[in-house]
């Protein structure tokens, strides 16, 4: 059933000959008062001992416990504490991602940002381009605009992935310090920021600079923090021919500027599957 739902919509035709441009952008900023941020989430009390004694699989099967959305948030924190301590590897990126997605000439970046998140370690998935397109259209149903090609939000992407059973709860990091703690120990981060004209072409070292005219918003995946370069490593969804094998880097200060200017950084723990 899930397989049929994921491929119910044929992805649009793609063309590798068309240079990346504004037509590939599609992230929309839409904050919601119901969203939690990282500091608030970490204030939640631990679940009772009866819950802590259960396995992840047993808790997931306990639907009465998850009848309240607050229970999802408690479980999210519990899952963090149960995961074995993670250490940085000697090779970058810290969160291995072997699948390179390509959204084609569409504005489906939100679907592809979250599809990349599913594919990335520490819980690797097998999503392909068709899944990224399908996730986008699931976002549009959540947006109340089914089938429209006008972009979507990081929040709708998180809700769509939650509907697929891949995460229980999500929260937004508001500072680079919160992002650093997350990327160092927990996993990748789905981000949405403005995208400027000078960001379409990374330099010889793989860096983009958020200067030039604003072209819209874009959703992409943060994979690692590069300490010796004071930068972050990102995976884009414009195919392997763009950037450095589909990836790019951005100075920490440059990303912080985008984050503070109505940017988003969504953190979530992927559930076992």
C-alpha positions as CSV (number, residue, x, y, z in Angstrom):
1,X,0.0,0.0,0.0
2,X,2.8,2.4,0.9
3,X,4.6,1.6,-2.3
4,X,1.5,2.4,-4.3
5,X,1.0,5.7,-2.5
6,X,4.6,6.8,-2.9
7,X,4.5,6.3,-6.7
8,X,1.0,7.4,-7.4
9,X,2.2,10.6,-9.1
10,X,4.5,10.3,-12.0
11,X,7.5,12.7,-11.5
12,X,7.8,15.5,-14.0
13,X,10.2,15.2,-16.9
14,X,13.7,16.3,-16.1
15,X,16.4,17.8,-18.3
16,X,20.1,17.7,-17.4
17,X,20.9,20.2,-20.1
18,X,19.1,23.1,-18.4
19,X,21.4,25.1,-16.1
20,X,20.2,25.4,-12.5
21,X,18.1,28.5,-11.9
22,X,15.2,29.9,-10.0
23,X,12.9,27.3,-11.4
24,X,14.5,24.8,-9.0
25,X,13.6,26.8,-5.9
26,X,10.4,26.0,-4.0
27,X,10.8,26.5,-0.2
28,X,8.3,28.8,1.5
29,X,8.7,30.2,4.9
30,X,5.6,29.6,7.0
31,X,6.2,29.5,10.8
32,X,3.6,27.9,13.0
33,X,3.0,28.6,16.7
34,X,2.6,24.9,17.4
35,X,6.2,24.2,16.4
36,X,8.8,23.4,19.1
37,X,12.4,24.5,19.2
38,X,15.3,22.5,20.6
39,X,15.6,24.1,24.0
40,X,11.9,23.8,24.8
41,X,11.9,20.2,23.7
42,X,14.8,19.2,25.9
43,X,12.9,20.5,28.9
44,X,10.3,17.7,28.7
45,X,10.5,15.3,31.6
46,X,11.6,11.7,31.0
47,X,8.8,9.1,30.4
48,X,7.9,6.8,33.3
49,X,10.0,3.8,34.2
50,X,7.5,1.5,32.6
51,X,8.1,3.1,29.3
52,X,11.9,3.3,29.7
53,X,12.0,-0.5,30.2
54,X,10.4,-1.1,26.8
55,X,12.1,-1.6,23.5
56,X,11.6,1.0,20.7
57,X,9.5,-1.5,18.8
58,X,7.3,-2.2,21.8
59,X,6.7,1.6,22.3
60,X,5.9,2.1,18.7
61,X,3.3,-0.6,18.9
62,X,1.7,1.1,22.0
63,X,-0.8,3.3,20.1
64,X,-2.6,4.5,23.3
65,X,0.6,6.1,24.4
66,X,0.8,8.0,21.2
67,X,-2.8,9.2,21.2
68,X,-1.5,12.6,22.5
69,X,1.0,14.6,20.4
70,X,2.9,15.4,23.6
71,X,3.7,11.8,24.0
72,X,5.5,11.8,20.6
73,X,7.7,14.6,22.0
74,X,8.5,12.6,25.1
75,X,9.3,9.6,23.0
76,X,11.6,11.7,20.8
77,X,13.7,12.7,23.7
78,X,13.7,9.2,25.1
79,X,14.9,7.8,21.8
80,X,17.8,10.3,21.9
81,X,19.0,9.0,25.2
82,X,18.6,5.3,24.2
83,X,20.8,5.6,21.1
84,X,24.4,4.5,21.6
85,X,26.8,7.5,21.8
86,X,27.8,8.6,18.3
87,X,31.3,9.8,17.5
88,X,32.6,11.8,14.6
89,X,34.3,9.7,12.0
90,X,37.7,10.4,10.5
91,X,36.2,11.0,7.1
92,X,33.6,13.5,6.0
93,X,30.7,13.6,5.9
94,X,29.8,12.4,9.4
95,X,26.4,11.3,8.1
96,X,27.0,9.1,5.2
97,X,24.7,9.6,2.2
98,X,25.3,7.6,-0.9
99,X,22.2,8.4,-2.9
100,X,22.4,11.6,-5.0
101,X,18.9,12.9,-5.8
102,X,17.9,15.1,-8.7
103,X,14.7,17.1,-8.6
104,X,14.9,17.9,-12.3
105,X,13.5,21.3,-13.4
106,X,10.9,21.4,-10.6
107,X,10.3,23.3,-7.4
108,X,10.1,20.1,-5.4
109,X,13.1,20.9,-3.2
110,X,11.2,20.3,0.1
111,X,10.3,16.7,-0.9
112,X,13.9,16.1,-2.0
113,X,15.4,17.7,1.1
114,X,13.4,15.3,3.3
115,X,14.0,12.3,1.0
116,X,17.8,13.0,1.5
117,X,17.2,13.0,5.2
118,X,15.6,9.6,5.0
119,X,18.5,8.3,3.0
120,X,21.3,9.7,5.2
121,X,22.8,7.9,8.2
122,X,22.4,7.0,11.0
123,X,19.3,5.3,9.8
124,X,19.9,4.8,6.1
125,X,17.0,4.7,3.6
126,X,16.6,3.9,0.0
127,X,14.5,6.8,-1.3
128,X,15.0,7.7,-5.0
129,X,13.9,10.6,-7.2
130,X,10.3,9.3,-7.4
131,X,10.1,9.4,-3.6
132,X,11.2,13.0,-3.5
133,X,8.5,14.0,-6.1
134,X,5.9,11.9,-4.2
135,X,6.8,13.5,-0.9
136,X,6.4,17.0,-2.4
137,X,2.9,16.2,-3.6
138,X,2.1,14.8,-0.1
139,X,3.3,18.1,1.3
140,X,0.9,19.9,-1.1
141,X,-2.0,17.9,0.3
142,X,-1.0,19.0,3.8
143,X,-0.7,22.6,2.5
144,X,-4.3,22.4,1.3
145,X,-3.2,22.9,-2.2
146,X,-3.1,19.4,-3.8
147,X,-1.1,19.2,-7.0
148,X,0.0,22.8,-7.1
149,X,3.6,23.6,-8.3
150,X,4.2,26.6,-6.0
151,X,6.6,25.1,-3.5
152,X,6.0,24.0,0.1
153,X,7.4,24.3,3.6
154,X,9.9,22.4,5.7
155,X,7.2,21.9,8.3
156,X,4.9,20.2,5.7
157,X,7.8,18.0,4.7
158,X,8.3,16.9,8.3
159,X,4.6,16.1,8.7
160,X,4.6,14.1,5.4
161,X,7.6,12.1,6.6
162,X,5.9,11.6,10.0
163,X,2.8,10.3,8.1
164,X,5.1,7.7,6.6
165,X,6.1,6.5,10.0
166,X,9.8,7.7,9.7
167,X,9.8,10.1,12.6
168,X,7.8,10.8,15.7
169,X,8.4,14.5,16.3
170,X,10.6,17.3,15.1
171,X,11.9,20.6,16.4
172,X,13.6,23.7,15.0
173,X,17.1,24.8,15.9
174,X,17.3,28.6,16.1
175,X,21.0,29.1,16.5
176,X,24.2,27.7,14.9
177,X,25.2,26.5,18.4
178,X,22.1,24.3,18.6
179,X,22.8,23.1,15.1
180,X,26.4,22.2,15.9
181,X,25.4,20.1,18.9
182,X,22.8,18.3,16.8
183,X,25.0,17.7,13.7
184,X,27.9,16.5,15.8
185,X,25.9,13.8,17.7
186,X,22.4,13.1,16.3
187,X,22.1,13.3,12.5
188,X,21.6,15.5,9.5
189,X,19.4,18.7,9.5
190,X,16.8,19.7,6.9
191,X,17.2,23.4,6.2
192,X,15.2,26.0,4.3
193,X,16.7,29.5,3.5
194,X,16.7,32.2,1.0
195,X,18.7,31.5,-2.1
196,X,20.6,34.2,-3.9
197,X,21.9,34.6,-7.5
198,X,25.5,34.0,-6.4
199,X,24.6,30.6,-4.7
200,X,23.8,28.8,-8.0
201,X,27.5,28.3,-8.8
202,X,29.9,27.0,-6.1
203,X,33.5,28.2,-6.4
204,X,36.5,25.9,-7.0
205,X,36.6,24.9,-3.3
206,X,32.9,24.1,-3.3
207,X,31.7,27.2,-1.4
208,X,28.6,29.2,-2.1
209,X,28.3,32.8,-1.0
210,X,24.8,34.2,-0.2
211,X,25.3,37.4,-2.1
212,X,23.6,38.9,-5.1
213,X,19.9,39.3,-5.7
214,X,17.4,37.1,-3.9
215,X,15.8,34.5,-6.2
216,X,13.4,32.7,-3.7
217,X,13.7,30.0,-1.1
218,X,15.4,26.6,-1.3
219,X,15.3,23.5,0.9
220,X,18.5,21.4,1.2
221,X,20.2,19.0,3.6
222,X,23.0,19.8,6.1
223,X,25.4,16.8,6.4
224,X,28.3,17.9,8.5
225,X,30.2,20.6,10.3
226,X,33.7,21.2,9.0
227,X,35.5,22.6,12.0
228,X,38.8,23.4,10.3
229,X,37.1,25.5,7.7
230,X,34.4,27.0,10.0
231,X,31.9,25.8,7.5
232,X,29.0,23.3,7.0
233,X,28.7,20.7,4.3
234,X,25.4,20.4,2.4
235,X,23.8,18.0,0.0
236,X,21.8,19.5,-2.8
237,X,19.2,17.8,-5.0
238,X,20.3,19.1,-8.4
239,X,22.1,16.0,-9.5
240,X,25.8,14.9,-9.3
241,X,26.9,17.2,-12.0
242,X,26.2,20.3,-9.9
243,X,28.7,21.5,-7.3
244,X,31.1,18.9,-5.9
245,X,29.3,15.7,-6.8
246,X,26.0,17.4,-5.9
247,X,27.3,19.0,-2.6
248,X,28.5,22.4,-1.5
249,X,29.9,24.2,1.5
250,X,29.0,27.4,3.2
251,X,30.9,29.4,5.8
252,X,29.3,29.2,9.3
253,X,28.8,33.0,9.4
254,X,27.1,33.0,6.0
255,X,24.7,30.3,6.9
256,X,23.9,32.0,10.2
257,X,22.9,35.1,8.3
258,X,20.5,33.1,6.2
259,X,19.2,31.3,9.3
260,X,18.5,34.5,11.1
261,X,16.8,36.0,8.1
262,X,13.7,33.8,8.2
263,X,15.7,30.6,7.7
264,X,14.8,27.2,9.2
265,X,16.8,24.2,10.5
266,X,14.6,21.2,11.3
267,X,15.9,18.4,13.5
268,X,14.3,15.0,13.9
269,X,15.4,11.5,15.0
270,X,14.5,8.9,12.4
271,X,12.6,5.9,13.7
272,X,13.9,2.4,13.1
273,X,12.3,0.6,10.2
